[in-house]
Amino acid sequence: MIGSVYVKVGLFGIESCSRNGGATPVSLLERDYEYNSLGAISSIQRNMHSSLVQGGETQHTFSFTYDAFNRLLFGIFRTMNT
């Protein structure tokens, strides 16, 4: 592999508000994408705020493996409680 490209995408919300109008921003959903040198996605890591999920599975990781012709061979899905 010659190199990788990383992309970060996020979704933000408001965690709490005060009477004077102040608000605390919180990351609700964040995704990190990694691409291989041929432009195919090699991994996605998704982190979610605990208010969006049940059971505490707040981190999901998807990993993909390709052959020499950039054809998908297999993918792996993992969950973690963070």
TIMARFI-359816 format. One record per atom (N, C-alpha, C, O): residue in one letter; x, y, z. Coordinates in steps of 0.1 Angstrom, whole numbers, padded with zeros to 4 digits, always signed. Layout:
% TIMARFI-359816
AXYZ ...
***
This chain:
% TIMARFI-359816
M+0008-0012+0000 M+0000+0000+0000 M+0009+0012+0000 M+0018+0013+0008 I+0006+0022-0009 I+0014+0034-0010 I+0011+0044+0001 I+0020+0049+0007 G-0002+0046+0004 G-0006+0055+0014 G-0020+0054+0017 G-0028+0047+0010 S-0025+0061+0028 S-0039+0062+0032 S-0043+0076+0032 S-0036+0085+0034 V-0056+0078+0031 V-0063+0091+0032 V-0073+0089+0044 V-0080+0080+0044 Y-0073+0099+0053 Y-0082+0099+0064 Y-0092+0111+0063 Y-0088+0122+0059 V-0105+0108+0066 V-0115+0118+0065 V-0123+0117+0078 V-0127+0106+0083 K-0126+0128+0085 K-0134+0128+0097 K-0147+0136+0095 K-0147+0147+0090 V-0158+0130+0099 V-0172+0136+0097 V-0178+0136+0111 V-0177+0126+0118 G-0185+0146+0114 G-0192+0147+0127 G-0206+0153+0127 G-0209+0160+0118 L-0214+0149+0137 L-0227+0155+0139 L-0228+0160+0153 L-0225+0152+0163 F-0231+0172+0155 F-0231+0178+0168 F-0245+0182+0173 F-0254+0185+0165 G-0247+0182+0186 G-0260+0186+0192 G-0257+0195+0204 G-0246+0198+0207 I-0268+0197+0212 I-0267+0205+0224 I-0269+0196+0236 I-0279+0189+0237 E-0259+0196+0245 E-0260+0187+0257 E-0269+0193+0268 E-0277+0187+0274 S-0267+0206+0271 S-0274+0213+0281 S-0275+0228+0278 S-0266+0233+0271 C-0286+0234+0283 C-0288+0248+0281 C-0290+0255+0294 C-0295+0249+0304 S-0285+0267+0295 S-0287+0275+0308 S-0297+0286+0305 S-0301+0289+0294 R-0302+0292+0316 R-0312+0302+0314 R-0307+0314+0307 R-0315+0322+0301 N-0294+0317+0308 N-0289+0329+0301 N-0286+0326+0286 N-0280+0335+0280 G-0290+0315+0281 G-0288+0312+0267 G-0276+0305+0263 G-0274+0302+0251 G-0267+0302+0273 G-0255+0294+0270 G-0258+0279+0267 G-0268+0274+0273 A-0250+0273+0259 A-0253+0259+0256 A-0239+0252+0255 A-0229+0258+0252 T-0239+0239+0258 T-0227+0231+0257 T-0229+0222+0245 T-0237+0213+0246 P-0220+0223+0235 P-0221+0214+0224 P-0215+0201+0227 P-0206+0200+0235 V-0221+0190+0221 V-0216+0177+0223 V-0216+0169+0210 V-0225+0171+0202 S-0206+0161+0208 S-0205+0153+0196 S-0215+0141+0197 S-0213+0133+0206 L-0225+0140+0188 L-0235+0130+0189 L-0230+0118+0180 L-0232+0106+0184 L-0224+0121+0169 L-0220+0110+0160 L-0207+0115+0153 L-0206+0126+0147 E-0197+0106+0153 E-0184+0110+0146 E-0180+0097+0138 E-0180+0086+0143 R-0176+0100+0126 R-0171+0089+0118 R-0157+0092+0112 R-0155+0104+0108 D-0148+0083+0113 D-0135+0084+0107 D-0134+0074+0096 D-0136+0062+0098 Y-0131+0079+0084 Y-0129+0070+0072 Y-0115+0069+0068 Y-0107+0079+0069 E-0110+0057+0065 E-0097+0055+0059 E-0098+0049+0046 E-0105+0039+0044 Y-0091+0054+0036 Y-0091+0049+0022 Y-0077+0044+0019 Y-0067+0049+0023 N-0077+0033+0011 N-0064+0028+0006 N-0059+0036-0006 N-0066+0046-0010 S-0048+0033-0011 S-0041+0040-0021 S-0049+0040-0034 S-0046+0048-0043 L-0058+0031-0036 L-0066+0030-0048 L-0080+0036-0047 L-0088+0036-0056 G-0082+0042-0035 G-0095+0049-0033 G-0106+0041-0026 G-0117+0047-0025 A-0104+0029-0023 A-0114+0021-0016 A-0114+0023-0001 A-0103+0025+0004 I-0125+0022+0005 I-0126+0024+0020 I-0119+0012+0026 I-0124+0000+0024 S-0109+0014+0035 S-0103+0003+0042 S-0108+0001+0056 S-0108-0009+0062 S-0113+0013+0062 S-0119+0011+0075 S-0128+0023+0078 S-0126+0034+0073 I-0138+0021+0086 I-0147+0032+0091 I-0148+0029+0106 I-0151+0018+0111 Q-0146+0040+0114 Q-0148+0039+0128 Q-0159+0049+0132 Q-0158+0061+0129 R-0170+0044+0138 R-0181+0053+0142 R-0183+0053+0157 R-0184+0043+0163 N-0182+0065+0162 N-0184+0068+0176 N-0197+0075+0179 N-0199+0085+0172 M-0206+0070+0187 M-0219+0076+0190 M-0220+0080+0205 M-0215+0073+0213 H-0227+0091+0207 H-0230+0095+0220 H-0239+0084+0227 H-0248+0079+0220 S-0237+0082+0240 S-0245+0072+0247 S-0260+0074+0246 S-0268+0064+0248 S-0265+0086+0244 S-0279+0089+0243 S-0285+0084+0231 S-0298+0083+0230 L-0277+0080+0221 L-0282+0075+0208 L-0283+0060+0207 L-0289+0055+0198 V-0278+0053+0216 V-0277+0038+0215 V-0282+0032+0228 V-0282+0038+0239 Q-0287+0019+0227 Q-0290+0011+0238 Q-0279+0001+0240 Q-0273-0004+0231 G-0277-0003+0253 G-0268-0013+0256 G-0253-0009+0256 G-0244-0017+0259 G-0251+0004+0254 G-0237+0009+0256 G-0228+0007+0244 G-0216+0010+0246 E-0232+0002+0233 E-0223+0000+0222 E-0221+0013+0215 E-0228+0016+0205 T-0211+0020+0219 T-0209+0034+0214 T-0199+0035+0203 T-0197+0045+0197 Q-0191+0024+0201 Q-0181+0024+0191 Q-0182+0012+0181 Q-0183+0001+0186 H-0183+0015+0168 H-0184+0005+0158 H-0172+0007+0148 H-0169+0018+0144 T-0166-0004+0145 T-0155-0004+0136 T-0158-0014+0124 T-0161-0026+0127 F-0157-0009+0112 F-0158-0017+0100 F-0144-0017+0093 F-0139-0007+0091 S-0139-0029+0090 S-0126-0030+0083 S-0129-0039+0070 S-0136-0048+0070 F-0122-0035+0060 F-0124-0041+0047 F-0110-0045+0041 F-0100-0038+0042 T-0110-0057+0034 T-0097-0062+0028 T-0100-0064+0013 T-0110-0070+0010 Y-0090-0060+0005 Y-0092-0061-0009 Y-0081-0070-0015 Y-0070-0071-0009 D-0083-0075-0027 D-0072-0082-0034 D-0064-0073-0042 D-0066-0060-0041 A-0054-0078-0050 A-0045-0069-0058 A-0052-0061-0068 A-0047-0051-0073 F-0064-0065-0072 F-0072-0057-0082 F-0083-0048-0076 F-0092-0043-0082 N-0081-0046-0062 N-0090-0038-0054 N-0105-0043-0054 N-0114-0035-0053 R-0106-0056-0055 R-0119-0063-0053 R-0121-0067-0038 R-0111-0072-0032 L-0132-0064-0033 L-0135-0067-0019 L-0134-0082-0016 L-0141-0090-0023 L-0126-0086-0007 L-0124-0100-0003 L-0133-0103+0009 L-0141-0113+0009 F-0132-0095+0020 F-0141-0096+0031 F-0141-0084+0040 F-0133-0075+0038 G-0151-0083+0049 G-0153-0072+0058 G-0155-0077+0072 G-0160-0088+0074 I-0151-0069+0082 I-0152-0073+0096 I-0160-0061+0103 I-0157-0050+0101 F-0169-0065+0112 F-0176-0055+0120 F-0174-0058+0134 F-0176-0069+0139 R-0170-0048+0142 R-0167-0049+0156 R-0175-0038+0164 R-0176-0027+0159 T-0180-0042+0176 T-0186-0032+0185 T-0178-0032+0198 T-0172-0041+0202 M-0178-0020+0204 M-0172-0018+0217 M-0180-0009+0226 M-0187+0000+0221 N-0180-0012+0239 N-0186-0003+0248 N-0175+0006+0254 N-0165+0001+0260 T-0176+0019+0252 T-0166+0028+0257 T-0172+0038+0267 T-0165+0046+0272 
***
